[in-house]
Amino acid sequence: MIHASFCEDDLAGRLPETTADFAGWRTRPAASVSPEGANALTVDVEDYFQVEAFSDVIDRKTWDGRECRIERNIDRILEIFSNAGTHATFFTLGWIAERYPNVVRRIVENGHELASHGLNHHRADSQTSRQFLDDVTRAKSILEDIGGVSVKGYRAASFSINKTNLWAFEMLERAGYHYSSSLYPTRYIPEAPQFAFYPAQDSRFMEIPVSSVRRFGLSLPCGGGGFFRLFPYWLSAQSIRLLAKHENRPCIFYFHPWEIDAGQPRIAGVSLKSRLRHYTNIGKMPARLEQLLAQFRWKPLDQIYPVAAS
């Protein structure tokens, strides 16, 4: 429940504020229930022009005037999942849901978990706590009204919960969410736990980081995204097997609908780094995804961590 009397001082002492306190997270691990060794498959439902890498060349005011390819890409993903007998969690933007409600309905009708990716793909660390609370509350309401199901999970745009805005966990709980999957420890908080944990000692709200694996003394990403396209397929597959064998943990994997869309418009004025990160191996992504689904077992997050959905 959201408290109208909320002020930022309410958060004092609830969540870690310094790197020294992150050790406390490791004392509150959350156990997974991985059916028959299944991993968690997730999709961040946003379109190509909404990615953070293009934010310096694409004005948000132009979004409504651009070709949106989300419907065809979601339909293709749903077909790939259906052929593989796989279900997933779809972290969906409120912006997408409002303009393409049938996308949300098809996700739900096909038996997948509907979750929130926020309202307009604003980074969580670019908002005040009040702005963030309003954003995630409105997104949840939109998705639930359209999908007709309870939305319990959230993922921050660009994994933007970090050392500067750890109050976001408290805001998500107040908004009625049960879990977040918004940390990528290898990138933004390398000292954070690799696996699911409870951020606050007196709460059952859960954070489920995207997966990484310890190799050669380093924490290396193995949870999808650009890394899955940029590096050889065998490296991701090997890392997922290592998680299961040495850590007895499921892999938390993600990708975007635009990553299977080789026909998407090319954006002018984008830096070389952003072009490489966004477009490399997009044409190979559908086949890689099908191989991944055939080689490993996958479930939605709410089935891997049912306590987060209860």
C-alpha positions as CSV (number, residue, x, y, z in Angstrom):
1,M,0.0,0.0,0.0
2,I,1.3,3.5,-0.8
3,H,1.3,5.9,2.1
4,A,0.3,9.4,1.3
5,S,2.4,10.8,4.1
6,F,5.6,9.4,2.7
7,C,8.8,11.4,2.9
8,E,12.3,10.5,2.1
9,D,13.3,10.5,5.8
10,D,11.0,7.4,6.1
11,L,13.8,5.4,4.4
12,A,16.5,6.1,7.0
13,G,18.0,2.8,8.2
14,R,15.9,0.6,5.9
15,L,18.3,0.0,3.1
16,P,22.1,0.0,2.7
17,E,23.6,3.3,1.8
18,T,27.3,2.5,1.5
19,T,29.3,-0.3,-0.1
20,A,30.2,-1.5,3.4
21,D,26.6,-2.3,4.0
22,F,26.2,-4.4,0.9
23,A,27.6,-7.4,2.9
24,G,24.3,-7.4,4.7
25,W,22.5,-8.4,1.5
26,R,24.5,-11.6,1.4
27,T,23.1,-12.6,4.8
28,R,19.6,-12.5,3.3
29,P,19.7,-14.9,0.3
30,A,16.4,-16.0,-1.4
31,A,16.1,-19.6,-2.4
32,S,15.0,-20.5,-5.9
33,V,12.7,-23.4,-6.7
34,S,14.0,-24.5,-10.1
35,P,11.6,-27.0,-11.6
36,E,13.7,-29.8,-13.2
37,G,16.7,-27.5,-13.4
38,A,14.9,-24.8,-15.2
39,N,16.2,-21.3,-15.7
40,A,14.3,-17.9,-15.8
41,L,13.6,-16.4,-19.3
42,T,12.7,-12.7,-19.4
43,V,11.9,-10.2,-22.2
44,D,12.2,-6.4,-21.8
45,V,9.4,-5.1,-23.9
46,E,10.6,-1.9,-25.5
47,D,11.2,-0.9,-29.1
48,Y,14.4,0.0,-30.9
49,F,14.0,3.8,-30.6
50,Q,13.5,3.6,-26.8
51,V,16.9,2.2,-25.9
52,E,19.3,4.1,-23.6
53,A,22.1,3.9,-26.2
54,F,20.1,6.1,-28.6
55,S,18.8,8.6,-26.0
56,D,21.3,11.3,-27.1
57,V,20.1,11.3,-30.7
58,I,16.3,10.4,-30.4
59,D,14.1,12.9,-28.7
60,R,11.3,11.3,-26.6
61,K,8.9,13.8,-28.3
62,T,9.4,11.9,-31.6
63,W,8.5,8.5,-30.3
64,D,4.9,8.6,-31.4
65,G,5.9,9.6,-34.9
66,R,8.4,6.7,-35.4
67,E,7.7,3.3,-36.9
68,C,6.9,1.0,-34.0
69,R,7.7,-2.7,-34.7
70,I,6.8,-4.1,-31.3
71,E,3.7,-6.0,-32.4
72,R,5.4,-8.0,-35.1
73,N,8.4,-8.7,-32.9
74,I,6.3,-9.9,-30.0
75,D,4.2,-12.1,-32.2
76,R,7.4,-13.7,-33.5
77,I,8.8,-14.2,-30.0
78,L,5.5,-15.7,-28.9
79,E,5.7,-18.1,-31.9
80,I,9.3,-19.1,-31.0
81,F,8.3,-19.7,-27.4
82,S,5.3,-21.7,-28.4
83,N,7.3,-23.9,-30.7
84,A,9.7,-24.6,-27.9
85,G,7.1,-25.1,-25.3
86,T,8.6,-22.3,-23.2
87,H,7.1,-19.6,-21.1
88,A,8.7,-16.4,-19.9
89,T,8.3,-13.1,-17.9
90,F,7.7,-10.0,-20.1
91,F,8.8,-6.8,-18.4
92,T,6.6,-4.4,-20.4
93,L,6.7,-0.6,-20.7
94,G,3.5,1.3,-19.8
95,W,4.1,3.4,-22.9
96,I,3.8,0.2,-25.0
97,A,0.8,-1.1,-23.2
98,E,-1.2,2.1,-23.6
99,R,-0.6,2.3,-27.4
100,Y,-0.5,-1.5,-28.2
101,P,-2.9,-3.1,-25.6
102,N,-3.2,-6.2,-27.8
103,V,0.5,-6.9,-27.2
104,V,-0.2,-7.2,-23.5
105,R,-3.3,-9.3,-24.0
106,R,-1.4,-11.7,-26.3
107,I,1.4,-12.1,-23.7
108,V,-1.2,-13.0,-21.0
109,E,-3.3,-15.2,-23.3
110,N,-0.2,-17.3,-24.2
111,G,0.4,-18.1,-20.5
112,H,3.4,-15.8,-19.8
113,E,4.0,-13.7,-16.8
114,L,3.2,-10.0,-17.2
115,A,5.6,-7.7,-15.4
116,S,6.5,-4.0,-15.4
117,H,9.4,-2.1,-17.1
118,G,8.2,1.2,-15.8
119,L,6.2,3.8,-17.6
120,N,8.3,5.6,-20.3
121,H,11.8,4.0,-20.0
122,H,13.2,6.7,-17.7
123,R,16.2,5.5,-15.8
124,A,15.4,4.9,-12.2
125,D,18.5,6.8,-11.1
126,S,17.4,9.9,-13.0
127,Q,14.2,10.3,-10.9
128,T,13.5,11.4,-7.4
129,S,11.9,8.9,-5.0
130,R,8.6,10.6,-5.5
131,Q,8.8,10.6,-9.3
132,F,9.9,7.0,-9.3
133,L,7.0,5.9,-7.0
134,D,4.5,7.7,-9.3
135,D,6.2,6.1,-12.4
136,V,6.1,2.5,-11.2
137,T,2.6,2.9,-9.6
138,R,1.1,4.2,-12.9
139,A,2.8,1.5,-15.0
140,K,1.5,-1.3,-12.7
141,S,-2.0,0.1,-12.9
142,I,-1.9,0.4,-16.7
143,L,-0.6,-3.2,-17.2
144,E,-3.1,-4.7,-14.7
145,D,-6.1,-2.9,-16.3
146,I,-5.2,-4.1,-19.8
147,G,-3.8,-7.5,-18.9
148,G,-6.4,-8.4,-16.3
149,V,-3.8,-10.0,-14.1
150,S,-1.8,-9.0,-11.0
151,V,1.6,-7.5,-11.9
152,K,4.2,-8.4,-9.2
153,G,7.6,-8.0,-10.9
154,Y,9.6,-4.9,-12.1
155,R,12.8,-4.3,-14.0
156,A,14.4,-0.9,-14.1
157,A,15.3,0.6,-17.5
158,S,19.0,-0.1,-18.2
159,F,19.3,-1.8,-14.8
160,S,19.4,1.6,-13.3
161,I,19.1,0.7,-9.6
162,N,22.5,1.3,-8.2
163,K,24.4,2.9,-5.3
164,T,22.7,6.3,-5.8
165,N,19.0,5.1,-5.5
166,L,18.8,2.1,-3.3
167,W,15.6,3.6,-1.9
168,A,13.9,2.3,-5.1
169,F,13.4,-1.1,-3.5
170,E,11.3,0.5,-0.8
171,M,9.3,2.4,-3.4
172,L,8.6,-0.7,-5.3
173,E,7.3,-2.5,-2.3
174,R,5.1,0.5,-1.4
175,A,3.7,0.4,-4.9
176,G,2.6,-3.2,-4.5
177,Y,5.4,-5.1,-6.3
178,H,6.7,-8.3,-4.8
179,Y,10.1,-8.5,-6.6
180,S,12.5,-6.6,-8.8
181,S,15.1,-7.9,-11.3
182,S,17.0,-4.6,-11.7
183,L,20.6,-5.3,-10.7
184,Y,23.4,-6.4,-13.0
185,P,26.2,-6.8,-10.5
186,T,29.0,-7.1,-13.1
187,R,28.2,-3.6,-14.4
188,Y,26.9,-1.2,-11.7
189,I,27.3,-2.8,-8.3
190,P,29.9,-5.4,-8.7
191,E,30.0,-5.9,-4.9
192,A,26.3,-6.8,-4.7
193,P,25.2,-10.4,-4.4
194,Q,25.2,-12.4,-7.6
195,F,22.0,-14.2,-6.7
196,A,18.5,-13.4,-5.4
197,F,18.2,-11.7,-2.0
198,Y,16.0,-9.6,0.3
199,P,17.2,-6.0,0.3
200,A,15.5,-5.1,3.6
201,Q,15.9,-7.2,6.7
202,D,12.2,-6.9,7.7
203,S,10.7,-7.4,4.3
204,R,10.0,-10.3,1.9
205,F,10.4,-8.0,-1.1
206,M,13.0,-9.7,-3.4
207,E,15.7,-8.6,-5.8
208,I,16.7,-11.2,-8.5
209,P,19.8,-10.0,-10.3
210,V,20.5,-10.9,-13.9
211,S,23.0,-13.7,-13.9
212,S,26.8,-13.6,-13.9
213,V,29.4,-16.3,-13.3
214,R,32.7,-16.2,-11.5
215,R,35.5,-17.1,-13.9
216,F,39.3,-16.4,-13.8
217,G,38.7,-14.3,-10.7
218,L,36.2,-12.1,-12.5
219,S,32.4,-11.7,-12.4
220,L,31.4,-12.2,-16.1
221,P,27.9,-11.6,-17.5
222,C,26.0,-14.6,-18.8
223,G,22.4,-13.3,-18.5
224,G,21.8,-12.3,-22.1
225,G,21.4,-8.9,-23.6
226,G,24.2,-7.6,-25.9
227,F,26.7,-10.0,-24.4
228,F,24.7,-12.9,-25.8
229,R,24.9,-11.4,-29.3
230,L,28.4,-10.1,-29.2
231,F,30.2,-13.2,-27.9
232,P,30.2,-16.8,-29.2
233,Y,27.1,-18.8,-28.3
234,W,29.2,-21.5,-26.7
235,L,30.4,-19.1,-24.0
236,S,26.9,-18.3,-22.8
237,A,25.9,-22.0,-22.9
238,Q,29.0,-22.9,-20.9
239,S,28.4,-20.2,-18.3
240,I,24.8,-21.3,-17.8
241,R,26.0,-24.9,-17.2
242,L,28.6,-23.6,-14.7
243,L,25.9,-21.8,-12.8
244,A,24.0,-25.0,-12.4
245,K,27.0,-27.2,-11.7
246,H,29.0,-25.1,-9.3
247,E,26.5,-22.8,-7.8
248,N,23.3,-24.9,-8.1
249,R,21.6,-21.7,-9.3
250,P,19.3,-20.9,-12.2
251,C,20.3,-18.5,-14.9
252,I,18.3,-15.2,-15.1
253,F,18.4,-14.4,-18.8
254,Y,17.0,-11.4,-20.8
255,F,16.7,-10.0,-24.3
256,H,14.7,-7.4,-26.1
257,P,12.2,-7.7,-29.0
258,W,14.3,-5.4,-31.2
259,E,17.2,-7.9,-30.9
260,I,15.5,-10.3,-33.2
261,D,14.6,-7.6,-35.8
262,A,17.2,-7.3,-38.5
263,G,14.8,-5.1,-40.5
264,Q,14.5,-2.3,-38.0
265,P,15.5,1.2,-39.2
266,R,19.1,2.2,-38.7
267,I,19.4,5.4,-36.6
268,A,21.6,8.1,-37.9
269,G,24.1,10.0,-35.8
270,V,24.7,7.1,-33.4
271,S,28.2,6.6,-32.0
272,L,30.3,3.7,-33.2
273,K,30.1,2.1,-29.7
274,S,26.3,2.3,-29.7
275,R,26.1,1.0,-33.3
276,L,28.2,-2.0,-32.4
277,R,26.4,-2.7,-29.2
278,H,22.9,-2.4,-30.8
279,Y,23.2,-4.0,-34.2
280,T,26.0,-6.6,-34.0
281,N,24.7,-10.1,-34.8
282,I,21.0,-9.2,-34.8
283,G,20.5,-11.4,-37.8
284,K,21.8,-14.4,-35.9
285,M,19.7,-13.7,-32.8
286,P,16.6,-15.8,-33.7
287,A,18.6,-18.9,-34.4
288,R,20.7,-18.4,-31.3
289,L,17.6,-18.0,-29.2
290,E,16.0,-21.1,-30.6
291,Q,19.2,-23.0,-29.8
292,L,19.2,-21.7,-26.3
293,L,15.5,-22.8,-25.8
294,A,16.3,-26.2,-27.1
295,Q,19.4,-26.7,-25.0
296,F,18.1,-25.6,-21.6
297,R,14.8,-25.6,-19.7
298,W,13.2,-22.2,-19.1
299,K,10.3,-20.8,-17.0
300,P,9.0,-17.4,-16.0
301,L,10.5,-15.8,-13.0
302,D,7.4,-16.3,-10.8
303,Q,7.8,-20.0,-11.3
304,I,11.5,-20.1,-10.4
305,Y,10.9,-17.9,-7.4
306,P,7.3,-18.5,-6.4
307,V,7.8,-16.7,-3.1
308,A,8.1,-13.5,-5.1
309,A,4.7,-14.1,-6.6
310,S,2.9,-15.1,-3.5
